[in-house]
Amino acid sequence: MSDLPALEKSALEELRACSDEQALRAWNSKYLGDNGAIKLALKKIGSLPAAERPAYGQQVNRVKQTLDQAHQEQEGKVKQTELERALATETLDVTLPGRPVARGRLHVATQTMRQILAIFADMGFQVYRSREVEDDLTNFELLNMPPHHPARDMWDTFHTTTPGVLLRTHTSPGQIHVMRELCPEPIRVVLPGMCYRYEQITTRSEIMFQQVEGLAVGTSITMADLKGTITSFARRVFGAERTIRIRSSYFPFTEPSIEVDVDCILCQGSGCGLCKQTGWLEIMGAGMVHPVVLKNGGYDPDKFSGFAFGMGPQRITMLKYAMTDIRLFWGNDLRFLQQF
Ligand code: FA5
């Protein structure tokens, strides 16, 4: 029994010297752990004469309790000291400004699209959303292009694995959907959205690009209305002084068909790199809705007439900012996107 007071004394002395959690853990396994001094003392009971065992056992338990309690107290002290040290050294300045959150912005294509739709809204055109996956019938046939019509060559097409189902090559099939939905009411709509063509990608052509279609149908709509609408639009987008030029063209779904140029926004028509020295920039295809298309939409061409136009807002953006490569639009390069 004589070894127990010495054990208790040295254990308590060592415990007082423990100033951090690591030292406390080492002390704990030395004295109270599975192979610690107290366990050894308890094992020793079996080897003592029977008469001494109860007194020795009581002593060991008392020392164990003392050490347990002392350990708890020392642990509390160490934790408190650690907390005070942390509070004193690791100060937090809550008045510092926070880290700024990176703010996104609208893509330049979306900005242009919204501007175009807003201009047409001012002229009374509503937005009509039409599907991007079309059938051959609506994308071509009902627009006056029967199978094997040579004009189909103007629109290289992505076909799906379902026969007759394709990605629309232009927004014009939307004309059929609107007419069939609203007939016999007069129509004034714009149809924005993505179009797809199986084309060579170049600085001016993408396989996936936006268009904005316009359609007006009524009982006394003439080419003068088309001209007035386009002139008004061009002046809002490119500047109040703009004039437009109309060239005759061909689309199967309009008759007569035209292509529209605006005088160059950079050189005012005198000739420069942007307009390739012509003084003019092409902005859209258009025309008076073909009688066959009016009929396919449900309108009697003897009573109703209409105009339609189709433009590429990305090409308009390129003209506005003198951009040279259409591939920048969907390239996801922040150096490009952050300029707008
Ligand atoms: C058409 O798609 C006709 N549907 C337009 C139309 C509508 C005419 C209504 C008459 C009446 P076009 O293929 O020219 O026409 O395309 C129209 C515009 O879409 C072009 O002027 C151009 O701005 C844009 N566009 C055409 N192909 C691409 C392409 N690969 N990449 C980017 N923009 C394109």
Residues whose N, C-alpha, C, O or C-beta is under 5 A from the ligand:
A	BS01	FA5	T169 H170 S172 R204 S205 E206 F209 Q210 F251 T254 I283 M284 G285 A286 G287 A308 F309 G310 M311 G312 R315
